[in-house]
Amino acid sequence: MSELDFTALRATRATQPEAIAQALASRSRRSIESTDGRLMIVAADHPGRAAMGVGSDAMAMANREVLLERLARALENPGVDGVLATPDIIDDLALLGLLNNKIVVGSMNRGGLRGASFEMDDRFGAYSIESVARAGLDFAKTLTRINLQDAGTADTLIATAEAVNDAVAAQIPIMLEPFMSEWVDGKVTNILTADAVIHSIAIAAALGGSSAYTWLKIPFVTDMARVMESTTLPTVILGGDNQSDPESLYADWVHALTLPGVRGLVVGRSLLYPASGTAADAISRAVEIVHG
């Protein structure tokens, strides 16, 4: 990998803001389908909701140059199909010339900041479907946490339904990441059981006036076969943050990819900031699992 020129990147941002739109418009694009029908997407939208931590390091993702270097290393692997991120990171990657022939997924709702009293009111403050289309991105993504004891969930569900409708109108696929969630000791906690994931899928899949462009992004849980029996929507498995037992995580991914409807992985912190070894090695391992 050639060294990234962050001095030039900062200068371009300060003096040529129009260069971002130009870089996005001129990038070469590819179809969402890969030759084997599977996708390996690297996720990096966590900082946008103040979720910087990886394992015991609460600020692991805070250094933007390090994050971009790790993303560059991932994207240079031909088996990595694309990246999921917020506009600031996508714009950096575009200016660095790292998005050619990659699927670019725009993260939409970053308003539910980690640890905030309003965390469940996860407002759409990043990409809209309109800005995803204007930037020439390939996919949209939302986080849809459903807390039956928190009224903020209602606004999040309505906003997500509107995003699904906009995606259908623009013919842009939209990836919904649903969870059943609850407050535990002042923190939002996702319920990672098969029944909870099935309930979250049922709620999310019904949002909007059409599911034609809806995909799911869901966690791997025990009894995953029963989870996948609950939907016909195309589905990708999120990576999680299992720093203590990466081999167990890899085994889960291998199993998930044998199930009907599972079309790939969307993984972030566990590959970009692995507990052992290099990010490049972890990326290569995930690519091997997805694409063989």
C-alpha positions, 0 to 999 in steps of 0.5 A: 500500500502506498503511503496516504498523503494526509497533508494533501487531504487536509489541504484539499478539504480546506481549499477545494471542497468541490473536489469531494463531489468530483471524486465521488462522481468520477469513481468507477462503480460495480454491481452489488452482485459479486461473482459468487453472490456474496459480499464482504463489507468493512464497516466504519460508521461507529465514531459517528455516534460516539462509539469509539471503543474496541475491547478495553480501549475506549478511544481505539477509533479516535485517530482518524489517520490510523482508521483511514490507513486500516480502511485503505489496507482493507480496501486494497484486498480484492476480496473486500467488496466495499465499505460502510461509513458516515459521510466524513469518512466516505469523503476522505476515502473518495479524496484518497482514491480508495473507492474505485470498484467498491460498493459504498454504503452510506450510514444514515441515522447517527443521532442516537449517541452512545450513552445519551439520554436520547439514545433511543431517539436515533434521528437521521442526521447523516446521509439521506436517500437524496444525498446517497443518490447525489453522491452516487453511493450504492447502498443505504444503511440504518440502525433500527433499535426497538425498545418497547419501554422507550417512546423514542423508538416510535420516531426512529421507526417512522423515520426508518419507514420514510427512509425505506419509502425514499429508497424504493422511489430512488431504487437504492437498496437499503440495509436495515440493522434491527435490534430489540433493545432495553435500558440496563443500568442506564445503558442501551443493551441489545437483546441477543437471543433468537426470539429477540432477533426474530421479533426485530426482523418482523418489525423492521421488514414491515416498515415502509410501503414496499420491501422491494429494496430492503436488506437486513443486517443482523447479529449472529445468535444461537439457533441462527437457522431458526432466525433465517427461517423468519425472513426471505429478505437478503441478509448480511451478518454483522461482525460483532466485537468479540475480542476475547475469542476471534476463532469462535467468531470466525466459526459463527461466520462460517456457519452463518454463510451456509444458511439460506438468505445469508449473502455475506458479512458486514464487519468493522472493529473486530477486523480493523482493530483485531485483538491479535495479529494485524488488520490485514491478516484479519481482513484476509481471514474474513475474505477467505470465509466469505469468498473462499 
